Amino acid sequence: MKLRHLAIPAVCLALSAAASAAGFPEKPIHFVVPFAAGTATDQLARALGQAVSQETKQPVIVDNKPGGNGFIGANEVARAAPDGYTVLIATNTTHAAAEHLYKSVPYDPVKSFAPITALGKGGQIMVVNASSPVKSVADFIALAKKEPGKISFGSGSSSSRVAGELFQQLAHVQLLHVPYKSNTYAITDLLGGQIQMMITDSATGLPHIKSGKLRALGYSEGHRSPLMPDVPTIAEAGVKGYDVGYWFAAYAPAKTPAPVVARLNELLSKAAKSPGANSGFYATSGTAIFLTSPEELAAFQQAESKKWGEIIRKAGIEKE
């Protein structure tokens, strides 16, 4: 009898969660972006938010919380109410690389969150100022070898940072790393001549390449970008074995009810495939749509954390 009585509250809680998910959302949803406005993550969040808002007839508010290598925004979501109304639009920076780059991370990439779905995968572009005499990856390597430790590269995310560190390792050069709160800030200094190079996400770099302000030297993945077919991969340009990209995913706070997570998965998956998100982000940024179940995202994140940890260790990056 006691066991039967104990089961009743659990059943009631499950029914309550299912009922709340059926009417979800009933108020505005906040998409927290742990990077600055204008970054690829921000652009994706806004494109998805617009589609989700159109579907649900509820506002989606994009909150940019840059700084601390994504820690500020990620930690805010980790501490938010687990009701589905606060969603982190995350990347491998916050959920695969951070634990290997920093001694102290204010959240647990696994235990602090409920995975919702992966959102996309993409590559990065090695860029220099258009006024630079450097015309190719080979030119840059030659310059770096001529002035070891003096040629700088900027990064505003772990993806960008690790891409630069891996380049140093495989190209056998020594560069000066300059950290930024976000890739957009690094781009500003690259345009102003304060740094010499960066490897940035396509969404952030492409507009400046198209405007003629930046020059693309190479693409970071193992295949050429369909948006820049004339730009060689960094591996093709002479840095053998070079292949690194980035990914996006959505997470809710831990203990968010499974029916609410399932509803968010449904909404975000539909949003990613919407015409607005495709024309507004995916098609223009070179990002491939990559969707998963919550369970598949958890497994993917575990594998990616292992992979990024190996890249970071091989690059000789010590935890800060």
C-alpha positions in Angstrom: 0.0 0.0 0.0 2.8 2.4 0.9 4.5 1.8 -2.5 1.2 2.5 -4.3 0.8 5.7 -2.4 4.3 6.8 -3.2 3.7 6.2 -6.9 0.7 8.6 -7.0 2.7 11.9 -6.6 5.1 10.8 -9.3 2.2 10.1 -11.7 0.7 13.4 -10.8 4.0 15.2 -11.5 4.4 13.4 -14.9 0.8 14.4 -15.9 1.4 17.9 -14.7 4.6 18.2 -16.8 2.8 16.8 -19.9 0.0 19.2 -19.4 2.3 22.2 -19.1 4.1 21.1 -22.3 0.9 20.8 -24.2 0.3 24.5 -23.8 3.9 25.5 -24.0 4.9 28.3 -24.5 2.4 30.6 -22.7 4.8 33.5 -22.4 8.0 34.9 -24.0 11.0 32.6 -24.4 14.5 33.9 -23.8 17.3 32.7 -26.0 20.5 33.4 -24.2 23.6 33.9 -26.5 26.9 33.8 -24.6 28.6 35.9 -27.3 28.2 39.5 -28.7 25.6 40.7 -31.2 26.6 40.1 -34.7 28.4 36.8 -34.1 27.3 33.6 -35.8 25.7 32.3 -32.6 23.7 35.6 -32.4 22.6 35.5 -36.0 21.4 31.9 -35.6 19.5 32.6 -32.4 17.7 35.5 -34.1 16.8 33.5 -37.2 15.5 30.6 -35.1 13.8 33.0 -32.6 11.8 34.6 -35.4 10.6 31.3 -36.7 9.7 30.0 -33.2 7.8 33.2 -32.5 5.8 32.9 -35.8 5.0 29.3 -34.9 4.0 29.8 -31.3 2.6 33.4 -31.5 4.8 34.2 -28.5 7.8 36.6 -28.5 11.3 35.1 -28.4 13.8 37.5 -26.8 17.5 37.2 -27.7 19.7 38.1 -24.7 23.4 38.6 -25.5 25.6 37.8 -22.5 29.1 38.0 -23.9 32.3 37.7 -21.9 34.2 35.1 -19.9 34.7 32.8 -22.8 31.0 32.2 -22.9 30.9 31.4 -19.2 28.6 34.4 -18.3 25.7 33.4 -20.6 26.0 29.6 -20.0 26.1 30.0 -16.3 23.0 32.3 -16.4 21.0 29.5 -18.1 22.4 26.8 -15.8 21.0 28.8 -12.9 17.7 29.7 -14.5 14.3 28.1 -13.6 14.0 24.7 -15.4 10.7 25.6 -17.0 11.7 25.8 -20.7 11.5 29.6 -20.9 15.3 30.1 -20.8 17.3 28.4 -23.6 21.0 28.6 -24.2 22.1 28.8 -27.9 25.5 27.2 -27.3 28.5 26.1 -29.2 31.5 23.7 -28.8 33.1 26.6 -27.0 30.9 26.3 -24.0 30.1 22.6 -24.2 33.2 20.8 -25.5 36.3 23.0 -25.2 35.9 25.1 -22.1 36.5 22.3 -19.6 39.8 21.5 -21.3 41.0 25.2 -21.6 40.2 26.5 -18.1 40.9 25.3 -14.6 37.6 26.7 -13.3 34.3 26.6 -15.2 31.3 27.9 -13.2 28.9 25.3 -14.6 29.1 21.6 -15.5 28.8 21.2 -19.3 26.8 18.0 -18.7 25.1 18.1 -15.3 24.0 21.7 -15.5 21.9 21.3 -18.6 19.2 19.4 -20.4 20.2 18.8 -24.1 17.5 19.9 -26.6 19.0 19.5 -30.1 22.0 20.2 -32.1 21.4 23.0 -34.6 24.2 23.2 -37.1 27.9 22.6 -38.1 30.2 24.8 -40.0 33.8 25.7 -40.9 36.0 28.8 -40.2 37.9 31.1 -42.5 41.6 32.2 -42.1 41.5 35.9 -42.8 43.9 38.9 -43.0 43.3 42.6 -43.6 42.9 43.2 -47.3 45.8 45.7 -47.2 48.1 43.0 -45.9 50.9 41.9 -48.3 50.0 38.3 -47.3 48.2 36.7 -50.3 48.1 33.0 -49.2 48.6 30.6 -46.4 52.1 30.0 -47.6 52.9 33.7 -47.5 51.6 33.9 -43.9 53.7 30.9 -42.8 56.8 32.5 -44.4 56.1 35.8 -42.6 55.5 34.0 -39.2 58.8 32.0 -39.6 60.6 35.2 -40.4 59.3 36.9 -37.2 58.6 34.1 -34.7 56.4 35.1 -31.8 55.7 38.6 -33.2 52.9 38.0 -35.7 49.6 38.1 -33.9 46.3 36.2 -34.3 43.1 37.1 -32.4 40.3 34.9 -31.2 36.9 35.5 -29.5 35.8 31.9 -29.0 37.3 28.6 -28.2 36.7 27.5 -31.8 38.7 30.4 -33.1 41.4 30.0 -30.4 41.9 26.3 -31.0 41.9 26.8 -34.7 44.8 29.2 -34.3 46.7 27.0 -31.9 46.3 24.0 -34.2 47.6 26.1 -37.1 50.7 26.9 -35.1 51.2 23.2 -34.3 50.8 21.8 -37.8 52.4 24.7 -39.7 55.4 24.7 -37.2 55.1 28.5 -36.5 55.0 30.6 -33.3 52.4 33.3 -33.2 51.2 35.8 -30.5 47.7 35.0 -29.3 45.4 38.0 -28.5 42.2 37.0 -26.7 38.9 38.9 -27.2 35.4 38.6 -25.6 33.9 37.8 -29.0 34.9 37.2 -32.6 33.3 40.5 -33.7 35.7 42.4 -31.4 38.7 40.6 -32.9 37.4 41.4 -36.4 37.3 45.1 -35.5 40.9 45.0 -34.5 41.9 43.0 -37.5 40.2 45.7 -39.7 42.0 48.3 -37.7 45.4 46.7 -38.1 45.9 45.9 -34.4 46.3 42.1 -35.1 47.5 40.4 -38.2 45.3 37.3 -38.6 42.4 35.4 -37.2 40.5 32.2 -38.0 36.8 33.1 -37.6 33.4 31.6 -38.2 32.0 32.1 -41.7 29.0 34.1 -40.6 31.3 36.7 -39.0 34.0 36.8 -41.6 32.1 36.5 -44.9 30.5 40.0 -45.0 33.9 41.6 -44.6 35.4 39.3 -47.3 32.6 40.2 -49.7 33.0 44.0 -48.9 36.7 43.7 -49.8 37.9 44.6 -46.3 39.3 41.2 -45.5 41.1 38.6 -47.6 40.3 34.9 -47.2 43.4 32.7 -47.2 42.0 29.3 -46.4 39.0 27.3 -45.1 39.3 25.3 -41.9 37.4 22.1 -42.7 38.5 19.2 -44.9 36.4 20.4 -47.8 36.0 23.8 -49.5 33.1 26.0 -48.6 30.3 26.1 -51.2 30.2 29.9 -50.5 33.9 30.3 -51.4 34.8 27.6 -53.9 37.9 29.4 -55.0 39.4 29.6 -51.5 41.5 26.5 -50.8 41.2 24.5 -47.5 44.1 25.2 -45.1 45.1 21.6 -45.6 45.2 22.1 -49.4 47.3 25.2 -48.9 50.0 23.2 -47.3 49.1 22.6 -43.7 48.6 18.8 -43.9 46.1 17.3 -41.6 44.4 20.6 -40.7 40.6 20.1 -40.2 38.6 21.9 -37.5 35.1 23.4 -37.4 32.4 24.4 -35.0 28.9 23.4 -34.0 25.8 24.9 -32.5 23.3 23.4 -30.1 20.4 24.3 -27.7 20.3 23.5 -24.0 17.8 24.1 -21.2 18.6 24.2 -17.5 19.0 20.8 -15.9 15.8 19.2 -14.5 13.6 20.9 -17.2 10.7 18.4 -17.6 11.2 15.9 -20.5 7.9 16.9 -22.2 9.0 20.5 -22.3 12.4 19.6 -23.7 10.6 17.5 -26.3 8.4 20.5 -27.2 11.5 22.7 -27.5 13.1 20.1 -29.7 10.1 20.1 -32.0 10.0 23.9 -32.2 13.7 24.4 -32.8 13.9 21.6 -35.4 11.0 23.0 -37.3 12.5 26.5 -37.0 15.9 25.3 -38.4 14.1 24.0 -41.5 12.0 27.1 -42.0 12.6 29.2 -45.1 13.3 32.2 -43.0 16.1 30.5 -41.0 17.6 29.0 -44.2 17.7 32.3 -46.1 18.5 34.3 -43.0 21.3 32.2 -41.7 22.1 28.7 -42.9 22.4 29.4 -46.7 24.3 32.7 -46.1 26.8 31.5 -43.5 27.8 28.1 -44.9 26.4 26.3 -41.9 24.9 22.9 -42.5 21.7 22.1 -40.6 22.4 19.4 -38.0 19.5 18.3 -35.9 19.3 15.6 -33.2 17.2 14.2 -30.4 18.1 15.2 -26.9 19.8 11.8 -26.4 21.7 12.1 -29.6 23.0 15.5 -28.6 24.2 14.2 -25.3 26.2 11.4 -27.0 27.5 13.8 -29.6 28.6 16.3 -26.9 30.5 13.6 -25.1 32.3 12.5 -28.2 33.1 16.2 -29.1 34.4 16.9 -25.7 36.9 14.0 -26.0 37.9 15.2 -29.5 38.5 18.8 -28.5 40.3 17.7 -25.4 42.8 15.7 -27.6 43.3 18.7 -30.0 43.9 21.0 -27.1 46.4 18.7 -25.4 48.3 18.0 -28.7 48.5 21.7 -29.3 50.2 22.1 -25.9 47.6 24.5 -24.5 47.8 24.7 -20.7 44.7 25.3 -18.7 44.3 29.0 -17.7 
